[in-house]
């Protein structure tokens, strides 16, 4: 009965239940963020209450002999047990506190004498025609399959994504090879069977064809669009050209085109402007008529007038590239350069000249047609517009499935020599004059050529490479040539100025690779990390976790920039309607775009190229999750100078970090100094069209800026401190 009374206490059974609860560890009650039904305070309160209750039970029983002794013995035993438990709990809490709030010291030696100049070329961009990055993306052309060539050279052919307005009793549409363009012979023939009156009357809005563009055209109110189409007919024509909603019911802009038969007997180019009276991000182009007869159409184009620097690039996407301040642009691939088969490889000659004469080609690696409006000259122009130098990746006679024997490679070499002359030659040279005729008489600064893409180890790569190498060097000795073979762990067996290094791996693996080039030879060719990214389950479609690992990797490249001269993320773009690869830096559709966390990490490194690297040392209590670098850089806007300290915390602990800067020769201003943090509440958080800024850098002023700072580094974060340096004379030792 006594034991029954004791066990009936209000406090002890819940306490015992708490002790007996099977939890992984006792650490959580010490954490403010851990919400357990019984807190550590509850435990202590109930413990003391339990002791008090046991004492009162023994004294109130009225049988102080055996019962009291038994109660005292029981209380003593339980007290010992609880005392031991408290000691264990305290030990766990101390351990948890150490784990949750680690300390570290970061020492930065900012002395000019020990600074190391980072190459001006370090960070750039890599553009590949993948995921509809160009066609239906960066290239602002709104019409898909504008020349009706995507269905192949044989007719009749598939005209997708063009579709017919009206049923087969009213209109008959086919293709034939009657175009006036020698390299694009396929044209669309539209036979209208109805009329404005008579036995078969056309619908009030007419019959015809429409093109939805690349998953809808984004037509905006007040904006002007340039329309070009080529037309032929044996009769007079009267047709409408309209921009409408996807169902044709909302008319955004429209014009009627009338011409006499005498003006239409030969192919005629029509060119005009349409100004939209409304906005619809899922629009289409319509060509309709209510007049009986036959009309041929070919090479139909709709382009917004407002493009990036007036050169045909989608403004908002190109602006996102400009914001990265890339020092170079590698193009046009990637696997796009090779093709699954050589017959489908990128051939530069087919992408220059009048856009109507470009035959286009099917990219059989990423499985879609491109009309090559974004061609060789446009790539060079984009690099120039971005203030970046071009890196031209050439096909060296090798695809994924076939190769040209080295003994037969000479025509391919000549093709590339011609491409260099096109870019660099005088306006009076054979190929330089072709460039000048396209509106760019001044040569481009093409100083880098990559021979092939991921071809090292293939049967004819070394032999082909050497022939390309010596031929290019003989004609253009100043051009830097990039090999596909990795020379980071062993010496190359062939000459090169740089060698390619590609890495796609897990977050943990890439984080550990921040020391990848610590032991790479400092003599010989330099490293070009032309493709890097976290992929697989860690990446999702662009996660914070992936971005953090990439940031640590980039810090490693900064620290090894005496041997690593260039680096770029891949892929750059993805149209959300055609994801061929995950993740990507910039996601877009016809009217929206956002940067993934990986894109925003690149923002944090936009000042690194050409900056001065300083030595950093981290001392931490049993933590290898911190990676840091420090640079000094100068603003191109107002010439202000900054000491930028970047820290990646790849662990789940808060770090109380003391930053000690030595060797700086000017004072640090709190005014103008900032702290920028990239993090989120969940490692797998991503940005999206609905939440484009969910994971983006957050900048705040840094009021305690100085050479000695105590700061808090959030778990799983990238933090950048930009310390404004006083406007005193700053002489570089480099």
LOVEX-272361 format. One line per 4 residues: their letters; for each residue x, y, z of C-alpha. Coordinates in steps of 0.05 Angstrom, whole numbers. Layout:
REM residues N
A> X/Y/Z  ... $
END
This chain:
REM residues 734
XXXX> 0/0/0  57/47/17  90/34/-51  23/45/-82 $
XXXX> 18/112/-48  88/131/-71  76/111/-142  12/151/-142 $
XXXX> 51/216/-136  31/269/-187  103/284/-205  146/222/-206 $
XXXX> 111/179/-258  117/233/-312  190/241/-293  202/167/-297 $
XXXX> 165/165/-363  210/221/-387  272/183/-366  247/120/-399 $
XXXX> 229/155/-464  270/124/-520  302/184/-555  366/184/-596 $
XXXX> 402/228/-547  391/275/-489  421/334/-527  356/364/-552 $
XXXX> 329/390/-484  390/436/-482  372/468/-549  324/526/-551 $
XXXX> 301/504/-620  283/434/-599  210/430/-579  202/370/-533 $
XXXX> 138/361/-492  181/358/-430  234/412/-424  298/408/-383 $
XXXX> 266/457/-334  208/409/-328  257/353/-311  291/392/-255 $
XXXX> 225/417/-226  195/348/-225  258/319/-196  257/365/-136 $
XXXX> 182/357/-129  190/282/-130  241/285/-73  195/330/-33 $
XXXX> 135/284/-44  174/223/-23  194/256/42  123/276/58 $
XXXX> 95/207/43  143/175/93  128/223/149  53/224/138 $
XXXX> 46/149/139  47/143/214  91/82/213  161/112/217 $
XXXX> 192/44/232  197/-2/173  157/40/126  197/103/141 $
XXXX> 262/66/133  239/36/68  218/105/44  286/134/64 $
XXXX> 324/78/29  282/85/-33  291/160/-34  366/153/-24 $
XXXX> 373/104/-81  331/146/-127  369/208/-107  435/175/-126 $
XXXX> 406/153/-192  379/222/-206  444/255/-185  482/212/-235 $
XXXX> 430/228/-287  437/303/-274  512/298/-282  502/262/-348 $
XXXX> 451/312/-370  497/371/-354  553/337/-392  508/327/-452 $
XXXX> 484/399/-448  556/425/-446  574/381/-505  513/405/-542 $
XXXX> 529/478/-528  599/467/-555  571/432/-615  518/485/-629 $
XXXX> 563/545/-619  633/532/-643  687/583/-641  740/598/-693 $
XXXX> 794/649/-709  805/673/-780  869/711/-791  877/752/-855 $
XXXX> 945/778/-877  927/837/-921  997/862/-930  1012/887/-1000 $
XXXX> 1079/852/-1003  1050/783/-995  989/793/-1039  981/751/-1101 $
XXXX> 950/779/-1165  889/737/-1187  886/730/-1263  840/779/-1298 $
XXXX> 808/718/-1331  788/677/-1270  712/676/-1272  670/675/-1336 $
XXXX> 610/640/-1366  599/579/-1409  542/582/-1458  517/518/-1490 $
XXXX> 457/508/-1534  423/460/-1486  354/464/-1452  333/514/-1507 $
XXXX> 383/562/-1477  390/599/-1543  333/579/-1589  271/598/-1548 $
XXXX> 315/632/-1496  371/681/-1500  361/691/-1575  298/735/-1578 $
XXXX> 267/705/-1641  195/688/-1623  178/642/-1682  197/569/-1676 $
XXXX> 215/534/-1741  211/600/-1777  236/571/-1843  195/506/-1842 $
XXXX> 261/467/-1846  255/430/-1779  217/373/-1811  275/357/-1857 $
XXXX> 292/371/-1930  242/321/-1960  171/342/-1973  116/336/-1951 $
XXXX> 145/348/-1882  124/361/-1810  112/435/-1798  109/430/-1722 $
XXXX> 97/474/-1682  58/510/-1737  -16/490/-1737  -76/502/-1782 $
XXXX> -134/548/-1768  -196/519/-1801  -218/449/-1821  -197/410/-1883 $
XXXX> -259/432/-1921  -234/504/-1917  -158/500/-1921  -104/452/-1944 $
XXXX> -32/462/-1920  31/426/-1945  105/438/-1957  144/438/-2022 $
XXXX> 214/456/-2045  200/522/-2080  234/571/-2034  280/624/-2064 $
XXXX> 333/609/-2011  383/559/-2038  402/531/-1971  330/530/-1946 $
XXXX> 288/503/-2002  227/482/-1961  168/530/-1962  97/526/-1936 $
XXXX> 40/523/-1987  -28/546/-1961  -88/532/-2006  -151/568/-1983 $
XXXX> -215/533/-2007  -265/582/-1979  -278/655/-1997  -313/717/-1969 $
XXXX> -374/696/-2009  -397/639/-2054  -412/566/-2039  -358/557/-1986 $
XXXX> -354/619/-1941  -295/629/-1896  -306/643/-1822  -308/718/-1805 $
XXXX> -236/716/-1777  -212/674/-1835  -170/611/-1840  -95/603/-1841 $
XXXX> -37/581/-1797  -9/600/-1730  57/592/-1693  58/589/-1616 $
XXXX> 133/602/-1612  171/566/-1557  115/548/-1509  80/614/-1520 $
XXXX> 103/682/-1543  109/737/-1491  75/797/-1522  74/860/-1478 $
XXXX> 30/921/-1482  63/982/-1514  122/943/-1541  139/940/-1615 $
XXXX> 155/877/-1654  190/872/-1721  156/823/-1768  189/795/-1830 $
XXXX> 159/744/-1877  170/722/-1949  108/712/-1992  92/688/-2062 $
XXXX> 26/678/-2100  0/675/-2171  -59/718/-2150  -70/781/-2111 $
XXXX> -66/772/-2036  -104/799/-1977  -84/769/-1910  -78/789/-1837 $
XXXX> -16/783/-1794  -36/783/-1720  -8/771/-1651  -63/739/-1610 $
XXXX> -75/699/-1547  -64/624/-1551  -137/612/-1569  -138/668/-1620 $
XXXX> -194/706/-1584  -152/764/-1556  -122/805/-1612  -60/842/-1587 $
XXXX> -35/872/-1653  -56/863/-1725  -45/889/-1795  -73/872/-1864 $
XXXX> -27/861/-1923  -54/871/-1993  -16/863/-2058  -32/855/-2131 $
XXXX> -16/791/-2168  38/826/-2208  75/841/-2143  68/770/-2116 $
XXXX> 90/727/-2175  161/725/-2146  181/716/-2074  171/782/-2039 $
XXXX> 199/804/-1972  149/839/-1927  175/877/-1867  135/918/-1817 $
XXXX> 125/935/-1744  69/915/-1697  55/950/-1632  18/910/-1580 $
XXXX> -45/938/-1548  -45/885/-1493  -2/836/-1454  -5/760/-1459 $
XXXX> 53/714/-1441  22/656/-1480  11/688/-1547  17/665/-1619 $
XXXX> 29/692/-1689  -29/683/-1738  -30/688/-1814  -102/687/-1837 $
XXXX> -145/705/-1897  -216/702/-1923  -195/701/-1996  -194/639/-2038 $
XXXX> -128/621/-2071  -57/595/-2059  -4/631/-2019  67/608/-2004 $
XXXX> 102/631/-1940  175/623/-1920  224/651/-1868  174/682/-1820 $
XXXX> 204/721/-1762  178/761/-1703  230/797/-1660  220/849/-1605 $
XXXX> 254/915/-1622  278/923/-1551  335/873/-1546  401/874/-1507 $
XXXX> 444/928/-1538  403/922/-1601  435/856/-1622  378/808/-1617 $
XXXX> 387/780/-1547  331/775/-1497  344/835/-1453  327/808/-1384 $
XXXX> 367/744/-1394  429/779/-1422  425/829/-1365  431/772/-1315 $
XXXX> 495/751/-1350  521/821/-1349  509/825/-1274  559/768/-1264 $
XXXX> 614/811/-1295  642/752/-1335  713/759/-1360  703/708/-1416 $
XXXX> 649/670/-1452  661/598/-1474  616/576/-1531  577/542/-1564 $
XXXX> 587/477/-1524  596/427/-1496  567/367/-1529  531/413/-1577 $
XXXX> 597/424/-1612  608/350/-1623  539/322/-1638  521/249/-1630 $
XXXX> 543/244/-1702  587/292/-1740  532/305/-1791  495/341/-1735 $
XXXX> 553/378/-1705  556/454/-1701  587/480/-1766  603/554/-1762 $
XXXX> 600/569/-1837  526/547/-1838  510/598/-1783  535/663/-1815 $
XXXX> 507/709/-1868  434/727/-1877  390/691/-1827  343/670/-1883 $
XXXX> 400/631/-1915  421/594/-1852  398/522/-1860  394/507/-1786 $
XXXX> 408/439/-1758  381/386/-1711  421/382/-1646  420/307/-1637 $
XXXX> 452/309/-1568  399/352/-1535  346/331/-1586  317/395/-1615 $
XXXX> 321/437/-1677  355/505/-1679  351/552/-1738  420/579/-1720 $
XXXX> 397/651/-1716  444/650/-1657  505/635/-1699  580/644/-1697 $
XXXX> 579/720/-1706  523/728/-1654  564/689/-1603  624/734/-1615 $
XXXX> 578/795/-1611  548/773/-1545  617/764/-1514  636/834/-1537 $
XXXX> 571/864/-1511  584/832/-1443  655/858/-1440  681/787/-1442 $
XXXX> 731/755/-1488  709/695/-1530  733/624/-1522  715/586/-1585 $
XXXX> 705/511/-1575  718/477/-1641  700/409/-1669  764/370/-1682 $
XXXX> 733/317/-1725  703/278/-1667  631/267/-1645  602/220/-1594 $
XXXX> 597/164/-1644  644/176/-1702  714/204/-1713  755/229/-1771 $
XXXX> 821/194/-1780  881/239/-1768  904/227/-1840  838/258/-1864 $
XXXX> 833/316/-1816  861/372/-1860  794/399/-1885  770/406/-1813 $
XXXX> 833/445/-1796  822/492/-1854  751/504/-1832  776/527/-1764 $
XXXX> 831/570/-1793  777/604/-1834  735/614/-1772  793/650/-1738 $
XXXX> 802/694/-1799  728/710/-1797  735/733/-1725  804/767/-1728 $
XXXX> 818/782/-1801  819/851/-1832  756/874/-1869  795/862/-1933 $
XXXX> 810/789/-1920  767/734/-1949  731/716/-1885  741/783/-1851 $
XXXX> 701/815/-1908  644/767/-1894  644/791/-1821  646/863/-1844 $
XXXX> 587/850/-1891  548/828/-1830  558/895/-1797  621/885/-1756 $
XXXX> 682/911/-1793  726/913/-1731  759/847/-1713  738/810/-1651 $
XXXX> 790/795/-1597  792/719/-1606  853/694/-1568  830/627/-1541 $
XXXX> 813/563/-1578  791/498/-1544  805/438/-1588  745/392/-1578 $
XXXX> 703/378/-1517  714/318/-1470  749/281/-1526  813/261/-1490 $
XXXX> 824/187/-1495  786/178/-1559  822/141/-1614  842/200/-1659 $
XXXX> 841/257/-1608  916/263/-1595  934/258/-1669  880/307/-1690 $
XXXX> 896/354/-1632  969/359/-1652  953/376/-1724  904/430/-1702 $
XXXX> 953/456/-1651  1012/465/-1698  969/493/-1754  937/546/-1709 $
XXXX> 1002/565/-1676  1036/572/-1744  982/622/-1767  966/654/-1700 $
XXXX> 1022/643/-1650  988/688/-1598  926/645/-1593  921/604/-1528 $
XXXX> 903/532/-1542  864/489/-1493  871/414/-1489  814/367/-1468 $
XXXX> 862/325/-1427  868/336/-1352  938/354/-1331  924/367/-1257 $
XXXX> 951/301/-1232  1000/282/-1286  1038/318/-1340  1007/324/-1409 $
XXXX> 1041/286/-1466  1026/342/-1515  1036/418/-1517  980/464/-1491 $
XXXX> 971/532/-1460  914/508/-1416  878/443/-1402  805/430/-1390 $
XXXX> 779/405/-1323  705/385/-1316  672/363/-1252  600/344/-1237 $
XXXX> 592/310/-1170  557/309/-1103  557/368/-1054  602/333/-1003 $
XXXX> 651/313/-1057  655/382/-1089  663/415/-1020  723/370/-1007 $
XXXX> 752/390/-1074  767/460/-1049  838/433/-1042  837/398/-1110 $
XXXX> 892/440/-1139  935/451/-1077  986/401/-1102  980/413/-1176 $
XXXX> 1045/430/-1211  1058/504/-1217  1096/496/-1282  1068/480/-1350 $
XXXX> 997/492/-1376  946/528/-1333  880/499/-1310  813/517/-1343 $
XXXX> 756/492/-1301  707/503/-1357  650/462/-1328  633/451/-1254 $
XXXX> 569/439/-1215  538/397/-1160  491/347/-1192  446/289/-1171 $
XXXX> 401/286/-1111  440/340/-1074  425/390/-1129  350/382/-1141 $
XXXX> 336/435/-1194  381/485/-1159  389/477/-1083  424/517/-1029 $
XXXX> 464/454/-1012  493/452/-1083  509/526/-1081  547/522/-1015 $
XXXX> 592/466/-1040  605/505/-1104  623/567/-1064  675/527/-1025 $
XXXX> 702/499/-1090  708/569/-1119  745/593/-1058  794/537/-1070 $
XXXX> 802/561/-1142  815/632/-1117  869/607/-1070  900/567/-1127 $
XXXX> 893/621/-1180  967/620/-1194  953/555/-1232  877/559/-1243 $
XXXX> 866/615/-1293  792/606/-1312  729/575/-1285  656/573/-1305 $
XXXX> 591/539/-1282  551/494/-1327  499/494/-1355  481/567/-1356 $
XXXX> 408/568/-1378  346/523/-1377  278/536/-1408  231/507/-1355 $
XXXX> 192/474/-1411  251/432/-1435  296/411/-1378  350/367/-1409 $
XXXX> 397/377/-1351  392/393/-1277  410/439/-1245  424/504/-1283 $
XXXX> 444/574/-1264  386/612/-1295  315/586/-1304  265/620/-1350 $
XXXX> 202/612/-1391  172/659/-1443  163/716/-1393  196/700/-1327 $
XXXX> 266/685/-1303  304/674/-1238  373/655/-1214  384/591/-1175 $
XXXX> 427/594/-1112  485/572/-1156  476/635/-1197  477/678/-1135 $
XXXX> 540/646/-1110  573/669/-1174  551/740/-1156  593/735/-1093 $
XXXX> 655/722/-1136  643/775/-1189  699/819/-1162  752/765/-1157 $
XXXX> 780/768/-1227  840/815/-1227  836/826/-1151  893/814/-1101 $
XXXX> 890/750/-1061  911/750/-988  933/694/-943  880/667/-894 $
XXXX> 887/619/-835  830/587/-797  838/560/-726  776/524/-703 $
XXXX> 756/476/-648  750/409/-684  714/436/-745  733/426/-818 $
XXXX> 669/456/-845  697/526/-855  731/551/-918  752/623/-927 $
XXXX> 788/671/-974  805/745/-975  817/793/-1032  824/867/-1042 $
XXXX> 787/897/-1101  771/965/-1129  702/989/-1152  699/1009/-1224 $
XXXX> 643/1057/-1207  676/1103/-1156  746/1073/-1148  730/1055/-1075 $
XXXX> 774/999/-1048  749/940/-1008  776/881/-970  728/824/-984 $
XXXX> 728/764/-936  686/705/-958  670/647/-911  632/583/-926 $
XXXX> 603/545/-867  586/476/-893  566/451/-824  503/453/-782 $
XXXX> 535/493/-725  534/567/-711  605/592/-711  627/649/-667 $
XXXX> 683/675/-710  737/724/-692  766/758/-753  835/787/-745 $
XXXX> 863/828/-803  937/845/-802  980/882/-852  926/928/-878 $
XXXX> 956/997/-891  893/1038/-890  837/1046/-840  772/1007/-846 $
XXXX> 709/1050/-852  645/1024/-821  609/1070/-869  605/1033/-935 $
XXXX> 624/966/-905  573/910/-914  557/839/-896  524/793/-947 $
XXXX> 496/725/-929  468/670/-973  430/618/-932  360/591/-921 $
XXXX> 319/552/-871  327/486/-908  387/458/-945  345/437/-1004 $
XXXX> 310/503/-1011  305/528/-1083  282/589/-1120  222/585/-1166 $
XXXX> 177/627/-1209  131/634/-1149  188/650/-1101  245/675/-1144 $
XXXX> 282/707/-1085  274/652/-1033  349/637/-1032  386/701/-1051 $
XXXX> 442/741/-1018  418/788/-963  462/849/-952  465/892/-889 $
XXXX> 510/947/-865  569/925/-822  573/973/-764  629/937/-727 $
XXXX> 674/936/-788  747/938/-769  811/898/-767  786/860/-706 $
XXXX> 715/835/-711  672/785/-673  619/758/-720  569/701/-722 $
XXXX> 570/654/-781  504/619/-794  501/544/-805  502/524/-879 $
XXXX> 517/593/-906  562/635/-949  581/701/-917  618/758/-950 $
XXXX> 646/817/-911  664/877/-955  706/923/-912  711/993/-941 $
XXXX> 782/1017/-940  798/1090/-927  812/1132/-988  887/1135/-981 $
XXXX> 940/1120/-1032  941/1045/-1043  1000/1018/-1082  996/947/-1106 $
XX> 1060/907/-1097  1043/868/-1159 $
END
